């Protein structure tokens, strides 16, 4: 699943955010996260492991949360 249209821009640089996962066989394999696509910024969310549930709604909630001034 790839639903980047509902992600807000990066809160640090305003860059486009993208949903990703670690599909490799390394230490964090199977983890899902949101990351800024600006190669200078590359801010990212926490890493969530699916454990039977779709991780995208939780990641979107965390990434899109902004503190109101």
MARBA-3410 file (N, C-alpha, C, O; in Angstrom, 1 decimal):
69
0.9,-1.2,0.0,0.0,0.0,0.0,0.9,1.2,0.0,1.9,1.3,0.7 ~ 0.5,2.2,-0.8,1.3,3.4,-0.8,0.3,4.6,-0.9,-0.1,4.9,-2.1 ~ -0.1,5.2,0.2,-1.0,6.3,0.2,-0.4,7.6,0.7,-0.6,8.0,1.9 ~ 0.5,8.2,-0.1,1.2,9.4,0.3,0.4,10.6,0.2,0.8,11.7,0.7 ~ -0.8,10.6,-0.4,-1.6,11.8,-0.7,-2.1,12.4,0.6,-2.4,13.6,0.6
-2.3,11.6,1.7,-2.9,12.1,2.9,-1.8,12.5,3.9,-2.1,13.0,5.0 ~ -0.5,12.4,3.6,0.5,12.8,4.5,0.8,14.3,4.3,0.9,14.8,3.2 ~ 0.9,15.0,5.5,1.3,16.4,5.4,2.8,16.6,5.1,3.5,15.6,5.2 ~ 3.2,17.7,4.6,4.6,17.9,4.3,5.4,17.8,5.6,4.9,17.9,6.7 ~ 6.7,17.7,5.4,7.6,17.6,6.5,7.5,18.8,7.4,7.5,19.9,6.9
7.4,18.6,8.7,7.2,19.8,9.6,8.5,20.6,9.8,8.5,21.7,10.3 ~ 9.7,20.1,9.3,10.9,20.8,9.4,11.3,21.6,8.2,11.8,22.7,8.3 ~ 11.2,21.0,7.0,11.6,21.6,5.8,10.5,21.9,4.8,10.7,22.6,3.8 ~ 9.3,21.3,5.0,8.2,21.4,4.1,8.3,20.5,2.9,7.4,20.6,2.0 ~ 9.2,19.6,2.9,9.4,18.6,1.8,8.3,17.6,1.8,7.5,17.5,2.7
8.2,16.9,0.7,7.1,15.9,0.5,7.5,14.6,1.4,8.6,14.2,1.5 ~ 6.4,14.1,2.0,6.6,12.9,2.9,6.2,11.7,2.1,5.3,11.8,1.2 ~ 6.8,10.6,2.5,6.5,9.3,1.7,6.5,8.2,2.7,7.3,8.1,3.6 ~ 5.5,7.3,2.5,5.4,6.0,3.3,6.4,5.0,2.8,6.4,4.8,1.5 ~ 7.1,4.4,3.6,8.1,3.4,3.2,8.1,2.2,4.2,7.5,2.2,5.2
8.8,1.1,3.8,9.0,0.0,4.7,10.4,-0.6,4.4,11.0,-0.5,3.4 ~ 10.8,-1.3,5.4,12.1,-1.9,5.4,11.9,-3.4,5.0,11.7,-4.2,5.8 ~ 12.0,-3.7,3.7,11.7,-5.0,3.2,12.9,-5.9,3.2,12.8,-7.1,3.0 ~ 14.1,-5.4,3.5,15.3,-6.2,3.4,15.3,-7.2,4.6,14.4,-7.2,5.4 ~ 16.4,-7.9,4.7,16.5,-8.9,5.8,17.4,-8.5,6.9,17.9,-9.3,7.7
17.5,-7.2,7.1,18.4,-6.6,8.1,17.7,-6.6,9.5,16.6,-7.2,9.7 ~ 18.3,-5.9,10.4,17.8,-5.8,11.8,16.4,-5.3,11.9,15.6,-5.7,12.7 ~ 16.0,-4.3,11.0,14.7,-3.7,11.1,13.8,-4.1,10.0,12.8,-3.4,9.7 ~ 14.0,-5.3,9.4,13.2,-5.8,8.3,11.7,-5.9,8.8,11.4,-6.4,9.9 ~ 10.8,-5.5,7.9,9.4,-5.5,8.2,8.9,-4.3,8.9,7.7,-4.2,9.1
9.8,-3.3,9.2,9.3,-2.1,9.8,8.8,-1.1,8.8,9.2,-1.1,7.7 ~ 7.8,-0.3,9.2,7.2,0.7,8.3,7.4,2.1,8.9,7.5,2.2,10.2 ~ 7.6,3.1,8.1,7.8,4.4,8.5,7.4,5.5,7.5,7.2,5.1,6.3 ~ 7.4,6.7,7.9,7.2,7.9,7.0,8.5,8.7,7.0,9.1,8.9,8.1 ~ 8.9,9.1,5.8,10.1,9.9,5.7,10.0,11.0,4.8,9.3,10.9,3.7
10.7,12.1,5.1,10.8,13.3,4.2,11.6,12.9,3.0,12.7,12.2,3.2 ~ 11.2,13.3,1.8,12.0,12.9,0.6,13.1,13.9,0.3,13.8,13.7,-0.7 ~ 13.2,15.0,1.0,14.2,16.0,0.8,15.5,15.4,1.3,15.7,15.1,2.4 ~ 16.5,15.2,0.3,17.7,14.5,0.6,18.6,15.2,1.7,19.5,14.6,2.2 ~ 18.3,16.5,1.9,19.1,17.2,3.0,18.5,17.0,4.3,19.2,16.9,5.3
17.2,16.9,4.4,16.4,16.8,5.7,16.3,15.3,6.1,16.9,14.9,7.1 ~ 15.6,14.5,5.3,15.4,13.1,5.6,14.8,12.7,7.0,15.0,11.7,7.5 ~ 14.0,13.7,7.6,13.4,13.4,8.8,12.5,12.2,8.7,11.9,12.0,7.6 ~ 12.3,11.4,9.7,11.4,10.3,9.6,10.6,10.0,10.9,11.0,10.6,12.0 ~ 9.6,9.3,10.8,8.7,8.9,11.9,9.4,7.8,12.7,10.5,7.3,12.3
8.7,7.3,13.7,9.1,6.1,14.4,8.9,4.9,13.5,8.2,5.0,12.5 ~ 9.5,3.8,13.8,9.4,2.6,13.0,8.4,1.7,13.7,8.4,1.5,14.9 ~ 7.4,1.3,12.9,6.3,0.5,13.4,6.3,-0.9,12.7,6.5,-0.9,11.5 ~ 6.2,-1.9,13.5,6.1,-3.3,12.9,4.6,-3.7,12.9,3.9,-3.5,13.8 ~ 4.2,-4.2,11.7,2.8,-4.5,11.5,2.0,-5.3,12.5,1.0,-5.0,12.9
2.6,-6.5,12.9,2.0,-7.3,13.9,0.5,-7.6,13.6,-0.3,-7.6,14.5 ~ 0.1,-7.9,12.4,-1.2,-8.2,12.0,-2.1,-7.1,11.7,-3.2,-7.3,11.1 ~ -1.8,-5.8,11.9,-2.6,-4.7,11.6,-1.9,-3.8,10.6,-0.7,-3.8,10.4 ~ -2.7,-3.1,9.8,-2.1,-2.1,8.8,-1.5,-1.0,9.6,-2.1,-0.3,10.3 ~ -0.2,-0.8,9.4,0.5,0.3,10.1,0.3,1.7,9.6,0.6,2.7,10.2
-0.2,1.8,8.3,-0.3,3.1,7.7,-1.2,4.1,8.5,-0.8,5.2,8.7 ~ -2.4,3.7,9.0,-3.2,4.7,9.7,-2.5,5.3,10.9,-2.6,6.5,11.2 ~ -1.8,4.4,11.7,-1.1,4.9,12.9,0.1,5.8,12.5,0.4,6.8,13.2 ~ 0.8,5.4,11.4,1.9,6.3,11.0,1.4,7.6,10.5,2.0,8.6,10.8 ~ 0.3,7.6,9.8,-0.2,8.9,9.3,-0.7,9.8,10.4,-0.4,11.0,10.4
-1.3,9.1,11.5,-1.7,9.9,12.6,-0.5,10.5,13.3,-0.6,11.7,13.7 ~ 0.6,9.8,13.5,1.8,10.3,14.2,2.4,11.4,13.3,2.8,12.4,13.9 ~ 2.6,11.1,12.0,3.3,12.1,11.2,2.5,13.4,11.0,3.1,14.5,11.0 ~ 1.2,13.3,10.9,0.4,14.4,10.6,0.1,15.3,11.8,-0.5,16.4,11.7 ~ 0.4,14.8,13.0,0.2,15.5,14.3,1.1,16.7,14.3,2.3,16.6,14.2
0.5,17.9,14.5,1.2,19.1,14.6,0.8,19.9,15.9,-0.4,19.9,16.2 ~ 1.7,20.5,16.6,1.4,21.3,17.7,1.0,22.6,17.2,1.7,23.3,16.4 ~ -0.2,23.1,17.7,-0.7,24.4,17.2,0.0,25.5,18.1,0.1,25.4,19.3 ~ 0.5,26.5,17.4,1.2,27.6,18.1,0.2,28.4,19.0,0.7,29.3,19.7
END
